[in-house]
Amino acid sequence: MSVPALKVLVAGLMVGGAGWALAANDGQARVSELLSASPEYRQAWRDVVGKEERLPEWVINLSGSAEQMNAVEEDGDKYLVGPLCETVDYRFLGQPDAGMQALLKEQLRKDPNGH
C-alpha cells in the first residue's frame, strides 16, 4: 500500500457518529464514495477499522449518509473533510495528532447540521 493512501485515511479519520475522511484536493467527493474510489483507499480504510472494536457496519462500510467534503489545509498538506452520519457523536481513528484533531473539531463546529 502506498504511503499517500494510508495518510489520506489514517492521518485523521474521525468516525463513530461522524465519519471523516481525509484526502487530497477538489472538495466534490463524499466520504461514502471513498471505498470505491481506489484500491489504496479501500486497503487503508481496512487497515484502520481492523484495529478498532465494535464499529457499526455503516462505519466499516462508510455507507452512512454523507454530505460533500470540504477542502482544508493542515501543516501545508491538503485534505478533504466530510461528515458521515451524526456529527454529535464522534471518535478519532488512526491516532491523528493534536493539530489534526483541532482541524476536524473545527469542521464539526462549522457544520450547520451538527451540534
N, C-alpha and C positions, 0 to 999 in steps of 0.2 A: 504494500500500500504506500502511496506517495505521502510524504510529509505534509504538503499543502492540503490534501484532502482531509487528513487527520486534524490539522489545525482548523480547518473550516468547521468541523463539527465538535471537536473536543475542547477547543480553546475557551469556550464559554457557553456551553449549551445549558440552557435553563429550561427545565422541564418539570412537570409534576402537576400542573394545573395550567401552567404556561409552558409551551414548548418553544424554545428559542433556537433558531439555527443561525449559524454564523457562516457567511460565505463571502462573496467577492465584490460585485460591483453595481448591478443595474437597478436594484430595488423593485423589480417586476415579478419576481418569483414568490411562491408561498412555501411555508415550511412543509406542508403536506406533499409538495411536489419534489422534494429533495431526493427521496429514496429512488425515484425513477429517473432522476437527472443524470446519474453516473454511477458506475460500479464502485468508484472510490468513495463517494458519499455514503453509499449503502454499506460498504465494509467498515468505514469509520464509525457509522452510527451503530452497527452491530457490536463493534468493539466497546463503545461507550455503554450501551444498555446491557451488555453481557456482564458488566461488573456491578450492576445495580440489582437490588432486591425489590420485589413486589411492585413492579411498574405495571400500570394498566395497559391493556392491549393497544389503546389509542395512542399511548406514548411510544410503545415499542414499534408500532407500525406507522407512526406520525399520521394517523388517519383522522384526527380530530378536526374540528372547524378551524380554518386558518385564514387570516387576512394577508394582504400584500405585505411583503417585507420592506423595511426602510434601509437605505444605505447609511452607515455610520462609520466613523473612523476612530481608532484607538491606537495610540502609540505609533502613528504613521501607517497602520495596516487598515485596509478597508474590509468591512463586513456587511452582511445583510442580517437584519434582526427582525424577527416577526413572531407574533403570538400564535399559539396553538391551544385552543380551548380557553379555560378560565385563567385570567391573569392574576386573580387574587390569591391563588394557592400555588406556590411555586417552590422549587428547589433547584440547586445547581448540580449539573452533571459534568464530569470532565475536569473538575477542580480548577475552575477559572481563577486567576489572580484577583486581587482586590480591585484593580483598575477595571478589569472586565466585568466584575460583579457590579461595580458602580455604574458602568455604561448600561448594563442590562436593566438594573433597577430604574435608571432614568428613563429608559424606553417604556417601562411599565407605567411610570408616572405620567408620561405623555399620552398613553393610550386612552382615548375618550370612552372606551368600553370597559376599562379597568376599574380598579378600586378607586 
